[in-house]
Amino acid sequence: MEAEVNNFVIDVLIVGAGQAGLALAYALRSTSLNVVLTERNSRIGDSWRKRYDSLALFTPRFFSALPGLDLRGDPQGYATRDEFADYLETYARHFALPVRLNTDIVRVDRTNDGFESTTATGEVLQSRSIVLATGPFQKPKVPALAAHFDNSVAQFTPETYKNPAQINYGTVLIVGDGATGRDLAGELSATHTVLLATGRPRRLLPEKVLGKSIWWWLVKLGVTRVSAKTALGQRLRQTDPFPARGRRFSQLQRRGVQIVKKLTSAQGNTATFADGVQRQIGTVIWATGYQDDSTWVAIAEVKDSDGNFIHDEGISPVDGLYFIGRSWQHSRDSALVAGVGKDAEFIADVLLRRALQSDSINTHLELNHSVYSMAER
């Protein structure tokens, strides 16, 4: 359901109608707060549809649904990119969540009464509170040495790579051996010579233990809900293990992927690795993670010196500004579909308590004003 906004002050503006924003709107739907979600794309789920074609969810379907609506299909299987995008669209329609499509917020300012959010068309939305639900995967990280490759080397990120048909003849270097880098290496090995440059040590988990999904065990044992503030949570965050699902080096090597050391320098079309080995390449895909794009938020207090957003469990240093869907916002599953519902309940409670407190203050001021007026008479 597309929301209509006239010239009134919104109680809660949620920027981003992905899984995190939708979960928060669901958590707020039974409150008295008026809520508006903005989505820059023309369809809910397009942020997923625009990613590479073979993308599938990290978690099985039984652990990939938002609160209140199951994700149809084999519970032990993995939803595809488009399947999950359609699920998000269905979710918003099913619960009639107030989403404004084609609304790209390009600037957020703080005001005396809350926040002003300016769209790409120049419209200004006034809100008492604002929640940034734009997620942790905003801007792909590309190292400075990328500039040392010449124009003969085609360069991609997971945002610009779609499928093997894009890649010309020649050796493909994938930099970054996380889940995405390994997935792309396996996919491209069928059509190209592929080098996978490693980074920090990785820990991979078995897909199943005693016939059950590793995610079933992690949930059952409470591992996914371990706080990021605990010693165990900090260790898990550092190692960031993920299910193998055919991604182990031995499995990739059997498919023809060549595992190489960390990329240390580039010159022309030559890549040099930590052990001194050099290889000529035709394409490089930078699967080196993401960083915040915070330039559109004109509030210095919510950013550190590197421009990354600051928050404590989704609560920013600025009263009324919150986050949802951040990696490790509370725990490991904060950035996972199944985990965002709990975080949404927490932020919804904070928003409601803030609104009630504000109403109480306003009522108190109105009563004081009435008493003062009567005394003047």
C-alpha positions in Angstrom: 0.0 0.0 0.0 1.6 3.3 -1.1 1.5 6.0 1.5 0.3 9.5 0.7 2.0 12.3 2.5 0.7 15.9 2.6 2.0 18.8 4.6 1.9 17.2 8.1 4.5 16.1 10.5 5.2 12.4 10.4 5.7 10.7 13.8 8.2 8.1 12.4 9.9 8.3 9.0 11.6 5.0 8.1 14.2 5.4 5.3 14.4 2.2 3.3 11.7 -0.4 2.7 13.9 -3.5 2.7 13.4 -6.3 5.3 14.5 -4.1 8.2 12.3 -1.2 7.4 9.3 -3.5 6.7 9.8 -5.4 10.0 9.8 -2.1 11.9 6.7 -0.8 10.2 5.0 -4.2 11.1 6.1 -3.7 14.7 4.6 -0.2 14.8 1.4 -1.0 12.9 -0.8 -1.4 16.0 0.4 1.8 17.7 -1.1 5.3 17.4 2.0 6.6 15.6 1.7 7.6 12.0 4.5 5.9 10.1 5.8 6.4 6.6 8.4 4.3 4.8 10.3 5.7 1.9 11.8 3.5 -0.9 14.0 4.9 -3.6 13.1 2.2 -6.1 9.9 1.7 -8.1 9.2 -1.7 -6.5 9.8 -3.1 -3.1 12.6 -5.7 -3.3 14.4 -4.0 -6.2 17.6 -3.6 -4.0 17.7 -7.4 -4.2 16.7 -7.7 -7.8 19.6 -5.5 -8.9 22.2 -7.8 -7.3 24.0 -10.6 -9.2 21.7 -13.1 -10.8 22.7 -16.3 -9.0 22.4 -14.8 -5.5 20.6 -16.9 -2.9 19.9 -16.2 0.7 22.5 -17.0 3.3 19.9 -18.8 5.5 17.3 -21.5 4.7 13.7 -20.5 4.3 12.6 -21.5 7.8 15.1 -18.9 9.1 14.4 -16.3 6.4 10.9 -15.0 7.1 9.8 -11.7 8.6 7.3 -11.6 11.5 3.8 -12.7 10.7 4.3 -14.2 7.2 6.0 -17.4 6.2 8.3 -17.6 3.2 6.8 -20.3 1.1 8.8 -23.2 -0.3 11.0 -26.0 1.0 11.9 -24.9 4.6 15.3 -26.4 4.3 16.0 -24.8 0.9 17.4 -21.4 0.1 15.3 -18.7 -1.5 16.7 -17.1 -4.7 17.3 -13.4 -5.1 14.0 -12.7 -7.0 12.0 -15.1 -4.8 12.9 -13.1 -1.7 12.4 -9.8 -3.5 8.9 -10.8 -4.4 8.3 -12.0 -0.8 9.2 -8.5 0.5 6.7 -7.0 -2.0 4.0 -9.4 -0.9 4.8 -8.7 2.8 4.2 -5.0 2.4 1.0 -5.5 0.5 -0.3 -8.2 2.9 0.0 -5.9 5.9 -0.8 -2.7 4.0 2.4 -1.1 5.2 2.6 2.6 4.3 5.4 2.7 1.7 6.1 5.6 -0.6 7.9 4.3 -3.7 10.2 6.3 -6.0 11.1 8.5 -3.0 14.9 8.9 -2.7 16.0 10.7 0.4 19.1 12.6 -0.5 19.6 14.8 2.6 18.6 14.6 6.3 18.8 17.6 8.6 18.1 18.1 12.2 15.5 20.7 13.2 14.3 22.1 16.5 11.2 19.9 16.3 12.8 16.8 14.8 14.1 16.2 11.3 13.7 17.4 7.7 14.3 14.8 4.9 14.7 16.1 1.4 13.9 13.9 -1.6 15.6 13.9 -5.0 12.7 15.8 -6.3 13.1 18.6 -3.7 10.1 17.6 -1.5 10.7 18.0 2.2 9.3 15.5 4.7 9.0 16.7 8.3 9.3 14.0 11.0 9.5 13.8 14.8 11.7 10.7 14.6 13.6 9.1 11.8 14.9 5.5 11.4 17.6 4.7 8.9 16.9 1.3 7.5 19.3 1.4 4.6 21.3 -1.6 5.9 25.0 -2.3 6.2 25.6 -3.0 2.5 25.6 0.5 1.1 28.9 1.3 -0.6 31.3 -1.5 -1.8 34.8 -1.1 -0.5 37.4 -0.8 -3.3 41.0 -0.5 -2.2 43.3 2.3 -3.5 45.4 -0.1 -5.4 42.5 -0.6 -7.8 43.7 2.6 -9.5 47.0 1.0 -10.5 45.3 -1.5 -12.9 45.2 0.0 -16.4 42.1 0.3 -18.6 42.7 -3.1 -20.1 41.4 -4.6 -16.8 37.7 -4.6 -16.4 36.7 -3.9 -12.7 33.5 -4.9 -10.9 32.0 -5.1 -7.5 29.2 -7.4 -6.3 26.9 -4.5 -7.1 27.9 -4.2 -10.7 28.6 -7.8 -11.5 25.5 -9.7 -12.7 26.5 -12.9 -14.5 29.4 -14.6 -16.4 28.2 -13.2 -19.7 29.6 -9.8 -18.7 33.1 -11.1 -18.3 35.4 -11.0 -21.3 38.0 -13.6 -22.2 40.9 -13.7 -19.8 41.8 -14.6 -16.2 39.4 -13.3 -13.6 40.8 -12.2 -10.2 38.3 -12.2 -7.3 39.7 -10.3 -4.3 38.0 -11.3 -1.1 37.3 -14.8 0.1 34.1 -14.2 2.1 30.9 -15.9 1.1 30.2 -13.6 -1.9 33.8 -13.9 -3.3 33.7 -17.7 -3.0 30.2 -17.9 -4.6 31.4 -15.8 -7.6 34.6 -17.8 -7.9 32.6 -21.0 -8.1 30.2 -19.6 -10.6 32.8 -18.1 -13.0 35.1 -21.2 -12.8 32.8 -22.9 -15.3 33.6 -20.4 -18.0 36.9 -18.7 -17.0 40.2 -19.1 -15.4 39.6 -17.8 -11.8 42.0 -16.7 -9.1 40.6 -16.2 -5.6 42.8 -13.9 -3.5 42.5 -14.7 0.2 42.4 -12.4 3.2 42.0 -13.1 6.9 41.5 -16.7 8.1 37.9 -17.8 7.7 35.9 -20.4 9.6 33.3 -22.3 7.7 30.5 -24.2 9.3 28.9 -27.5 8.0 25.6 -27.0 6.3 24.0 -29.7 8.4 24.7 -31.4 11.7 22.9 -34.7 12.6 20.6 -34.1 9.7 19.5 -30.6 10.8 20.5 -27.3 9.4 23.4 -25.6 11.2 21.1 -22.6 11.6 18.6 -24.8 13.5 21.4 -25.7 16.0 22.7 -22.1 16.2 19.1 -20.9 17.1 18.5 -23.8 19.5 21.8 -23.1 21.3 21.1 -19.4 21.4 24.3 -18.6 19.5 22.6 -16.2 17.0 21.3 -14.1 19.9 24.6 -13.7 21.8 25.0 -10.0 22.5 27.7 -8.2 20.5 28.9 -6.7 23.8 29.9 -10.1 25.3 33.3 -11.7 24.9 31.7 -14.5 22.9 29.9 -12.1 20.7 33.1 -10.2 20.0 34.9 -13.4 19.1 32.1 -14.4 16.8 32.1 -11.0 15.2 35.9 -11.2 14.5 35.7 -14.7 13.0 32.3 -14.2 11.3 31.8 -17.9 10.4 29.4 -18.8 7.6 28.1 -22.1 6.2 30.3 -23.9 3.7 27.7 -25.0 1.2 30.3 -25.9 -1.4 32.5 -22.9 -0.6 35.5 -24.7 1.1 38.8 -24.1 -0.7 39.1 -27.9 -1.5 35.7 -27.8 -3.1 36.4 -24.7 -5.2 39.8 -26.1 -6.3 38.1 -29.2 -7.6 36.0 -26.9 -9.8 39.2 -25.2 -11.1 39.5 -22.2 -8.9 43.1 -21.3 -8.1 43.6 -20.1 -4.5 46.2 -17.3 -4.3 47.7 -15.2 -1.5 46.6 -11.7 -0.6 46.8 -9.2 -3.3 49.5 -6.7 -2.5 50.0 -4.5 -5.6 48.9 -3.9 -9.1 50.5 -2.5 -12.2 49.0 -2.4 -15.7 47.3 -5.8 -16.0 49.7 -7.5 -13.6 48.6 -8.5 -10.1 51.2 -9.3 -7.4 50.4 -11.4 -4.4 51.9 -11.7 -0.9 54.2 -14.6 -1.9 55.7 -12.6 -4.8 53.7 -14.5 -7.5 52.6 -12.3 -10.4 49.7 -13.0 -12.8 48.3 -11.2 -15.7 44.5 -10.7 -15.5 41.7 -9.4 -17.6 39.1 -8.8 -15.0 39.0 -8.1 -11.2 36.0 -8.3 -9.0 36.3 -6.6 -5.6 34.5 -8.7 -3.1 36.1 -6.8 -0.2 33.1 -5.8 1.8 31.1 -2.6 2.3 31.2 0.7 4.1 28.6 3.3 5.1 27.5 6.0 2.7 26.6 8.7 5.2 27.2 11.8 3.1 23.4 12.3 2.8 22.9 12.6 6.5 23.9 16.2 7.5 24.2 15.5 11.2 27.8 15.3 12.3 27.0 13.8 15.7 25.8 10.5 14.2 29.1 9.8 12.4 32.6 9.0 13.4 35.8 10.6 11.9 35.6 8.0 9.0 32.0 8.8 8.2 30.6 5.6 9.7 27.4 5.7 11.6 27.5 5.6 15.4 24.9 3.8 17.4 24.4 1.7 20.5 21.9 -1.2 19.7 20.3 1.0 17.0 20.1 4.2 19.2 22.1 7.1 17.9 23.7 9.9 19.9 21.0 12.2 18.5 17.6 12.0 20.2 15.0 10.8 17.8 17.4 9.2 15.2 17.7 5.4 15.1 18.9 2.6 13.0 17.6 -0.9 12.1 19.2 -3.7 10.1 22.8 -3.0 11.1 25.3 -5.9 11.3 25.6 -6.9 14.9 23.1 -4.2 16.0 22.3 -6.5 18.9 23.7 -9.9 17.9 24.8 -12.1 15.0 21.3 -12.3 13.5 20.6 -8.5 13.5 21.6 -8.4 9.8 19.8 -11.6 9.0 16.1 -11.7 8.0 14.9 -13.8 10.9 16.8 -11.7 13.5 15.6 -8.3 12.4 12.1 -8.8 13.9 13.5 -8.8 17.5 15.5 -5.6 16.8 12.4 -4.1 15.2 10.4 -4.8 18.4 13.2 -3.1 20.5 13.3 0.0 18.3 9.5 0.2 18.1 9.4 0.2 21.9 12.0 3.0 22.1 10.0 5.0 19.6 6.7 4.5 21.5 8.2 5.4 24.8 9.7 8.5 23.3 6.4 9.5 21.8 4.6 9.0 25.1 7.2 11.0 27.0 6.8 13.8 24.5 3.0 13.8 24.8 3.4 13.9 28.6 5.7 16.9 28.4 3.4 18.7 26.0 0.4 18.0 28.2 2.3 19.3 31.2 3.2 22.5 29.3 -0.3 23.0 28.2 -1.6 22.6 31.8 1.0 25.0 33.1 0.1 27.5 30.4 -3.6 27.2 31.4 -2.9 27.7 35.1 -0.7 30.7 34.2 -3.4 32.2 32.1 -6.0 31.8 34.8 -3.6 33.5 37.3 -3.1 36.4 35.0 -6.8 37.0 35.0 
